[in-house]
């Protein structure tokens, strides 16, 4: 069958982010998404109002059944919510050290609204050596590292083998994404900033990256393909409300084929 990406993410009832973004992006990029629900959120396409976490034991049982049943090639972690969830998930993953792990450190929604408890930061820092690639935007990198200066944040987060720092939250007409390996810059891309705000762009990009890793691409190529796919979904995004956040249109024929 197609390569399988096992996703741990929250349910966004608007369908813009979270598990639906994972499923759509991974399928569109040629892999199969298996999903473990980590949380139920109260949100629409514009804002997060609250969330309730799934019990860590239920997450564990979901994951163990999928890992025993399907040929999982990559694991993608999105909204985890609590330190206990991180500890439980990595206890499961310790039995599968050969599977690459992508962490998109979801801490808050783009529009505002927390999606994690304060304890999550330290627990993610503790597991960085056990993952493959961390994909924070610049705001998340600063929050995770506790450093206001991005170079210092990169140095702190360099415990992860790869760090893909996304620059969409930095000012300017262009967006720079930078891939670090062991703290050293190995690839950088610059894209023209599209107008508007997007709900689920980070989930889309991280899920596409996981899919392309699952399909056998090296990290640099996987990042390039994920950027190309995500940019295409944003160019064609839906706009539910005038002046509101757009939802990436992930299931359309793209120029990747």
LINLINPE-V819027 format. One record per residue. N is the residue number from 1. RES is the residue in one small letter. OMEGA is omega in degrees with one decimal (* if undefined). Layout:
# LINLINPE-V819027
<<N	RES	OMEGA> <N	RES	OMEGA>>
This chain:
# LINLINPE-V819027
<<1	x	176.4> <2	x	174.1> <3	x	-176.3> <4	x	171.2> <5	x	177.3> <6	x	-174.8> <7	x	170.9> <8	x	-175.9> <9	x	177.0> <10	x	177.0> <11	x	174.9> <12	x	-175.9> <13	x	177.3> <14	x	-179.8> <15	x	-178.0> <16	x	-175.4> <17	x	174.0> <18	x	-172.7> <19	x	-179.5> <20	x	175.9> <21	x	178.1> <22	x	-175.8> <23	x	-176.4> <24	x	-177.0> <25	x	-177.7> <26	x	178.4> <27	x	-178.8> <28	x	-179.5> <29	x	171.3> <30	x	178.2> <31	x	-179.6> <32	x	-179.9> <33	x	166.4> <34	x	-169.3> <35	x	170.9> <36	x	179.2> <37	x	179.9> <38	x	-176.4> <39	x	167.2> <40	x	-177.3> <41	x	171.9> <42	x	-179.8> <43	x	170.3> <44	x	-176.5> <45	x	-173.4> <46	x	-171.6> <47	x	172.0> <48	x	-178.2> <49	x	179.9> <50	x	178.3> <51	x	173.9> <52	x	-176.1> <53	x	169.8> <54	x	-178.5> <55	x	179.7> <56	x	-180.0> <57	x	177.4> <58	x	174.3> <59	x	-179.1> <60	x	-178.3> <61	x	177.1> <62	x	-175.8> <63	x	-177.2> <64	x	179.4> <65	x	179.7> <66	x	-178.6> <67	x	177.8> <68	x	-171.9> <69	x	-170.9> <70	x	178.5> <71	x	-175.8> <72	x	-178.2> <73	x	-179.1> <74	x	173.6> <75	x	-180.0> <76	x	-178.9> <77	x	176.9> <78	x	180.0> <79	x	178.5> <80	x	167.8> <81	x	-173.8> <82	x	177.0> <83	x	-179.5> <84	x	178.1> <85	x	178.9> <86	x	-178.7> <87	x	180.0> <88	x	-178.4> <89	x	-177.8> <90	x	171.3> <91	x	175.8> <92	x	-175.6> <93	x	179.8> <94	x	177.2> <95	x	-177.7> <96	x	-173.9> <97	x	-179.0> <98	x	-175.6> <99	x	177.2> <100	x	-178.3> <101	x	175.3> <102	x	176.0> <103	x	168.7> <104	x	-168.4> <105	x	-177.7> <106	x	179.3> <107	x	-179.2> <108	x	177.4> <109	x	179.5> <110	x	-177.4> <111	x	-174.3> <112	x	-178.2> <113	x	-176.3> <114	x	177.1> <115	x	-179.3> <116	x	172.9> <117	x	-175.0> <118	x	-177.1> <119	x	-174.3> <120	x	-174.5> <121	x	-176.5> <122	x	-178.4> <123	x	177.0> <124	x	177.8> <125	x	-176.8> <126	x	-176.0> <127	x	-177.6> <128	x	-179.9> <129	x	-176.0> <130	x	-178.0> <131	x	177.8> <132	x	-177.8> <133	x	175.4> <134	x	-172.8> <135	x	-179.4> <136	x	163.2> <137	x	-173.5> <138	x	177.9> <139	x	179.2> <140	x	178.6> <141	x	178.6> <142	x	-178.4> <143	x	-179.1> <144	x	-174.9> <145	x	-173.4> <146	x	-178.1> <147	x	177.4> <148	x	-178.6> <149	x	-171.4> <150	x	178.5> <151	x	177.1> <152	x	177.6> <153	x	178.4> <154	x	-179.9> <155	x	179.2> <156	x	-175.8> <157	x	-177.6> <158	x	172.7> <159	x	174.0> <160	x	179.4> <161	x	176.6> <162	x	174.0> <163	x	176.8> <164	x	-175.1> <165	x	-177.0> <166	x	-171.8> <167	x	-175.2> <168	x	-179.6> <169	x	176.8> <170	x	-177.6> <171	x	176.0> <172	x	-178.4> <173	x	178.5> <174	x	178.8> <175	x	178.6> <176	x	173.8> <177	x	-174.5> <178	x	177.3> <179	x	177.5> <180	x	172.7> <181	x	-176.7> <182	x	180.0> <183	x	-179.6> <184	x	179.4> <185	x	179.3> <186	x	178.6> <187	x	177.9> <188	x	178.3> <189	x	179.3> <190	x	179.2> <191	x	174.7> <192	x	179.9> <193	x	175.3> <194	x	179.6> <195	x	172.5> <196	x	177.0> <197	x	-172.9> <198	x	179.6> <199	x	179.2> <200	x	-179.1> <201	x	179.8> <202	x	176.5> <203	x	-179.1> <204	x	-177.1> <205	x	-178.7> <206	x	179.2> <207	x	176.4> <208	x	176.8> <209	x	179.2> <210	x	179.7> <211	x	-177.6> <212	x	171.9> <213	x	179.1> <214	x	-179.8> <215	x	172.6> <216	x	-179.4> <217	x	173.6> <218	x	-171.0> <219	x	-178.6> <220	x	179.4> <221	x	178.9> <222	x	177.0> <223	x	-179.2> <224	x	179.4> <225	x	179.0> <226	x	177.3> <227	x	-179.4> <228	x	179.2> <229	x	-176.3> <230	x	178.5> <231	x	178.8> <232	x	179.7> <233	x	179.7> <234	x	176.6> <235	x	-176.6> <236	x	-173.2> <237	x	174.1> <238	x	179.5> <239	x	-177.0> <240	x	-176.6> <241	x	175.1> <242	x	179.8> <243	x	177.7> <244	x	178.3> <245	x	177.2> <246	x	176.7> <247	x	-179.9> <248	x	177.0> <249	x	-169.4> <250	x	-176.2> <251	x	173.3> <252	x	179.5> <253	x	-178.1> <254	x	-178.9> <255	x	-178.5> <256	x	-174.4> <257	x	*>>
